[in-house]
């Protein structure tokens, strides 16, 4: 499972195909505050540090919380003892009732031996509630090699200090995963003032949108969901088709037994090479298997993530196969993706495939 979860711990600038990762999250409730059910995202930044990103939720409908402490443990692929341990906190200083906040924790050193990361919620404190006295909105967004984003912060009610605007980027998985958090420091903001801000930086290429929000010493804002325009997402080179489940003898299956090894198989058709000079396209093929919820109000849960690294030579059709061993009964659906080595989608998501496990 460690090896397969590693498929998603990838940096935009330095792909973590060189780093296999297993992500473990302690989601046991601590009173009313918990880590969300999403798998935290882990990547290696441009300076070689390992970063783990996720979300904390305050489920209390009456009380704000502060000083939320999260412990991140960083491992290599061999030992059970962590190489490094560090405590971090949430992006928001105060999480309002029924509110959420991303967190981003960086390893203490740029250790190339780190291949795994886990997070643990340590505790929190009740807090006086901050007032919703800030408003943020976007004025312009453009994506080419970097994200060029402009926005406005409106402050009313009282002067502010330590004012920050945040962009928390997420991907297109369901539920979305936090990929990274960018901070714009505004500092002191006067009463009844509009402040323009902007961001121009390279972002994780898996990002399809971001939460835009702000906090100061006394105020906070609502979260604004900003989508990165679809027209600026690169054109797809590959088409995924004929997703099926087979036994080791190649027989197509529609229902499985718990504990049986099966092959997730699909065809990919490439129409033109990403690099015309070499006539090659390096890619990573992903399979994500989710279990259908028991009720309409519940969300599907991720049961398995696997990957296959390959290289298209020229154009034409290829076949990818990934092994899976179901561990529990239920109705599952299979999702498939193809990304290049910079983690940019080069295919639309493949067709859904349902499978019953008894």
Secondary structure, 3 states (H helix, E strand, C coil): CHHHHHHHCCCCCCCHHHCCCCEEEECCCECCEEECCCCCEEEECCCCCEEEEEEEEECCCCCEEEEEEEEEEEECCCCCCCCEEEEEEECCCEECCCCEEEEEEECCCCCCCCCEEEEEEEEEEEECCCECCEEEEEEEEEECCCEEEEEEEEECCCCEEEEEEEEEEECCCCCCCEEEEEEEEEEEECCCEEEEEEEEECCCCCCCEEEEEEECCCEECCCEEEECCHHHCCCCCEEEEEEEEECCCCCECCEECCCCEEEEEEEEEECCCCECCCCEEEEEEEEEEEECCCCCCCCCEEEEEEEEEEEEECCEEEEEEEEEECCCCEEEEEEEEEEECCCCECECCCCCEEEEEC
